[in-house]
Amino acid sequence: MPSYICTTCGVGYAETDAPRETCLICADDRQYVNARGQGWTTLDELREDHVNEMHEVEPGLIGIGTKPQVAIGQRGLWIARPEGGVLWDCTPVITDAALTAIAAKGGIKAIGISHPHFYSTMVDWSRALGGVPIYLHEDNRDWVMRPDPAVEFWSGESKQIAEGVTLARVGGHFPGSTVLHWSEGAEGRGVLMTGDSIMVVPDTRWVSFMYSFPNLIPLNARGVERIVKAVKPYAYDRIYSGWWDRVLDTDAKAAVQRSADRYIAAIR
């Protein structure tokens, strides 16, 4: 039986003979069911005419996306290390060429995912990489549409999953929304990988915060303040959100604070 993948959000479901009538991720008010109707695909179908796009975004960090775009079009980030790296978020398509390239640079020994909209084909990624653990915050447990032994739920406010690589719960978008701190990134000044919990906006000097980006539902002031407080202990100078062009390249920590101040002033 195949794992059916929603064509709107890109999330894979547990194996069934036929797909569901509606994607539960998209039926939530943070996402949306496509106006043309619910659609489904499979990994095998996607592999017929899609490839993985891989680019080094800074030394030791490689972006992994899908071309042409699938669903919401996010790309994952791979911290490459000779002893086995870390994959942050993922994209629906997995090709043999990508797996070969990953193996040549030491492989991947852990996967961290920011929130349910990016769960994607995380189970397929884990299996293709030898069953590596997938770290999800327990507050998002109910949104896992494809349970698997590789999924490891963690609790509390932070979890180190590799040397210099720490997950931090920030909440906001989802109760268990998570960011990743990579201490070695940005030439040692620190990198924050944020999915869309802290979204770098088109004016890449700034970030923003939303309960729902596609439906334009703002996050309240308390939620924004909590996010800022959650990342305050970490040193970082650069932020990567979930898409290729959403990078805040310098002075990122100050940008988060001034962006939060601007946001809260606007909604009040």
C-alpha positions as CSV (number, residue, x, y, z in Angstrom):
1,M,0.0,0.0,0.0
2,P,1.3,3.5,-0.8
3,S,1.7,6.4,1.5
4,Y,-0.5,9.1,-0.1
5,I,1.0,12.7,-0.1
6,C,-1.3,15.7,0.0
7,T,-0.5,17.9,-3.1
8,T,-1.3,21.1,-1.2
9,C,0.8,20.7,2.0
10,G,3.1,17.8,0.9
11,V,2.5,15.8,4.0
12,G,2.6,12.0,3.7
13,Y,0.0,9.8,5.4
14,A,0.1,6.2,6.7
15,E,-0.1,3.5,4.1
16,T,-3.6,2.8,2.9
17,D,-5.4,1.3,-0.1
18,A,-7.0,4.6,-1.0
19,P,-6.4,8.2,0.1
20,R,-8.5,10.1,2.6
21,E,-11.3,12.4,1.5
22,T,-9.6,15.4,3.1
23,C,-6.1,16.1,4.4
24,L,-6.4,16.8,8.1
25,I,-3.4,19.2,8.0
26,C,-5.0,21.3,5.3
27,A,-8.5,21.3,7.0
28,D,-7.0,23.1,10.0
29,D,-7.3,26.9,9.9
30,R,-3.6,27.4,9.7
31,Q,-3.5,25.8,6.2
32,Y,-6.1,25.4,3.5
33,V,-7.8,22.8,1.2
34,N,-6.9,23.7,-2.4
35,A,-9.7,25.6,-4.1
36,R,-9.5,23.1,-7.0
37,G,-10.2,20.3,-4.5
38,Q,-8.3,17.8,-2.5
39,G,-5.4,16.1,-4.5
40,W,-3.1,13.3,-3.7
41,T,0.1,11.8,-5.1
42,T,2.8,9.3,-4.1
43,L,6.6,9.4,-3.8
44,D,6.9,7.0,-6.8
45,E,4.7,9.4,-8.9
46,L,6.7,12.4,-7.9
47,R,10.0,10.7,-8.7
48,E,8.9,10.3,-12.3
49,D,9.3,14.0,-13.1
50,H,10.9,15.7,-10.1
51,V,14.5,15.9,-8.8
52,N,16.2,17.1,-5.7
53,E,17.8,20.5,-6.0
54,M,20.9,20.8,-3.7
55,H,23.0,23.9,-3.1
56,E,25.5,24.8,-0.5
57,V,24.1,27.9,1.3
58,E,27.2,28.3,3.5
59,P,30.2,26.2,4.3
60,G,29.0,23.0,5.9
61,L,25.3,23.7,5.2
62,I,23.4,22.4,2.1
63,G,19.9,23.2,1.1
64,I,17.7,20.3,-0.3
65,G,14.6,21.2,-2.3
66,T,12.4,19.8,-5.0
67,K,12.3,20.9,-8.6
68,P,9.8,21.6,-10.0
69,Q,8.1,22.8,-6.8
70,V,5.8,20.4,-4.9
71,A,3.1,21.7,-2.5
72,I,4.2,24.7,-0.4
73,G,7.8,24.5,-1.8
74,Q,9.9,24.5,1.4
75,R,13.5,23.3,1.3
76,G,15.3,21.4,4.0
77,L,18.8,22.2,5.4
78,W,21.5,19.6,5.9
79,I,24.3,20.2,8.3
80,A,26.9,18.0,6.7
81,R,29.6,16.3,8.9
82,P,32.0,13.5,8.1
83,E,30.7,11.5,11.1
84,G,27.0,12.0,10.1
85,G,25.1,15.2,9.9
86,V,21.6,16.6,10.8
87,L,18.7,17.2,8.4
88,W,16.5,20.1,9.4
89,D,13.0,19.9,7.8
90,C,12.6,18.1,4.5
91,T,11.1,18.2,1.1
92,P,8.6,15.7,-0.3
93,V,10.9,14.2,-3.0
94,I,13.8,11.9,-2.3
95,T,16.0,10.7,-5.2
96,D,18.8,8.2,-5.4
97,A,21.1,11.0,-6.6
98,A,20.4,13.0,-3.5
99,L,21.0,10.0,-1.3
100,T,24.3,9.3,-3.0
101,A,25.4,12.9,-2.5
102,I,24.5,12.7,1.1
103,A,26.4,9.5,1.7
104,A,29.5,10.9,0.1
105,K,29.6,13.7,2.7
106,G,29.1,11.5,5.7
107,G,25.4,10.8,5.7
108,I,22.7,11.9,8.1
109,K,22.3,10.6,11.7
110,A,19.3,12.6,12.9
111,I,16.3,14.6,11.5
112,G,14.6,17.5,13.2
113,I,11.3,19.0,12.0
114,S,10.0,22.4,12.8
115,H,6.2,21.9,12.7
116,P,3.5,19.8,11.0
117,H,3.3,21.7,7.7
118,F,6.9,20.4,7.1
119,Y,6.4,16.8,8.2
120,S,6.4,16.1,4.5
121,T,7.8,12.6,3.7
122,M,9.9,12.5,6.9
123,V,9.3,8.8,7.4
124,D,10.5,8.1,3.9
125,W,13.6,10.2,4.5
126,S,14.3,8.3,7.7
127,R,14.0,4.9,6.1
128,A,16.1,5.9,3.1
129,L,18.8,7.0,5.5
130,G,18.8,3.8,7.5
131,G,16.0,4.5,10.0
132,V,17.6,7.5,11.6
133,P,15.6,9.2,14.4
134,I,13.1,12.0,13.7
135,Y,12.9,14.4,16.6
136,L,9.5,16.1,17.0
137,H,8.2,18.0,20.0
138,E,5.5,16.1,21.9
139,D,3.1,19.1,21.8
140,N,2.7,18.3,18.1
141,R,2.1,14.6,18.5
142,D,-1.5,14.7,17.3
143,W,-0.5,16.1,13.9
144,V,1.7,13.1,13.0
145,M,-0.2,11.5,10.1
146,R,2.2,8.6,9.6
147,P,3.3,7.1,12.9
148,D,6.7,5.3,12.7
149,P,9.2,3.8,15.2
150,A,11.7,6.4,14.0
151,V,9.7,9.2,15.4
152,E,11.0,10.3,18.8
153,F,9.0,12.8,20.7
154,W,10.9,15.1,23.0
155,S,9.5,17.3,25.8
156,G,10.5,20.5,27.6
157,E,12.0,23.6,26.0
158,S,15.2,22.4,24.3
159,K,17.0,19.2,23.2
160,Q,20.5,18.8,21.9
161,I,20.5,16.2,19.0
162,A,24.2,16.5,18.0
163,E,27.3,18.4,19.0
164,G,26.4,22.1,18.7
165,V,23.0,21.4,17.3
166,T,20.0,22.1,19.6
167,L,16.3,22.2,19.1
168,A,14.3,24.8,20.9
169,R,10.5,25.0,21.3
170,V,9.2,28.4,20.5
171,G,5.4,27.8,20.0
172,G,3.3,30.4,18.3
173,H,2.4,28.8,14.9
174,F,1.8,25.4,16.6
175,P,2.2,24.6,20.4
176,G,5.3,22.5,19.6
177,S,6.8,24.7,16.9
178,T,10.5,24.3,17.0
179,V,13.7,26.1,15.7
180,L,17.2,24.7,15.4
181,H,20.3,26.4,16.7
182,W,23.6,25.5,15.0
183,S,26.4,27.0,17.0
184,E,29.1,26.6,14.3
185,G,27.1,28.3,11.6
186,A,27.8,31.8,10.2
187,E,31.5,31.3,10.6
188,G,31.0,30.5,14.3
189,R,28.6,33.4,15.1
190,G,25.7,31.0,15.1
191,V,22.7,30.2,12.9
192,L,19.0,29.8,13.7
193,M,16.9,27.7,11.3
194,T,13.3,28.7,11.9
195,G,10.9,27.1,9.4
196,D,8.1,29.7,9.5
197,S,8.0,30.2,13.3
198,I,10.3,33.2,12.7
199,M,9.7,34.1,9.1
200,V,12.3,36.2,7.1
201,V,10.1,38.5,5.0
202,P,10.9,39.9,1.5
203,D,12.6,42.8,3.1
204,T,15.3,40.5,4.5
205,R,16.3,42.9,7.2
206,W,13.2,41.9,9.1
207,V,11.2,38.9,10.3
208,S,7.6,38.3,11.2
209,F,5.3,36.0,13.1
210,M,1.9,34.5,12.2
211,Y,-0.6,32.0,13.4
212,S,-1.4,31.3,9.8
213,F,0.6,32.7,6.9
214,P,-1.6,31.6,4.0
215,N,-4.8,32.7,5.8
216,L,-3.2,35.9,7.1
217,I,-4.2,35.3,10.8
218,P,-1.8,37.1,13.1
219,L,-0.2,35.8,16.2
220,N,-1.0,37.6,19.4
221,A,1.5,39.7,21.4
222,R,2.0,37.1,24.1
223,G,2.9,34.5,21.4
224,V,5.4,36.8,19.8
225,E,7.0,37.6,23.1
226,R,7.3,33.9,23.9
227,I,9.1,33.2,20.7
228,V,11.6,36.0,21.3
229,K,12.2,34.8,24.9
230,A,12.7,31.2,23.7
231,V,15.6,32.1,21.3
232,K,17.2,34.8,23.5
233,P,19.7,32.4,25.2
234,Y,21.2,31.5,21.8
235,A,24.0,33.3,20.0
236,Y,23.1,33.7,16.3
237,D,23.9,36.1,13.5
238,R,22.0,34.5,10.6
239,I,18.5,33.1,10.2
240,Y,17.3,30.6,7.5
241,S,13.5,30.4,7.2
242,G,12.0,27.5,5.2
243,W,12.5,28.8,1.6
244,W,15.5,29.4,-0.5
245,D,15.2,33.2,-0.6
246,R,14.3,33.7,3.1
247,V,17.6,34.4,4.7
248,L,18.5,37.2,7.1
249,D,22.2,37.3,6.7
250,T,23.6,39.5,9.4
251,D,22.7,40.9,12.9
252,A,19.8,38.5,13.1
253,K,19.3,38.5,16.8
254,A,18.8,42.3,16.9
255,A,16.5,42.0,13.9
256,V,14.3,39.5,15.8
257,Q,13.9,41.9,18.7
258,R,13.2,45.0,16.6
259,S,10.8,43.0,14.4
260,A,8.9,41.8,17.4
261,D,8.7,45.4,18.7
262,R,7.4,46.6,15.4
263,Y,4.8,43.8,15.1
264,I,3.5,44.2,18.6
265,A,3.2,48.0,18.2
266,A,1.2,47.4,15.0
267,I,-1.3,44.9,16.4
268,R,-1.9,47.0,19.6
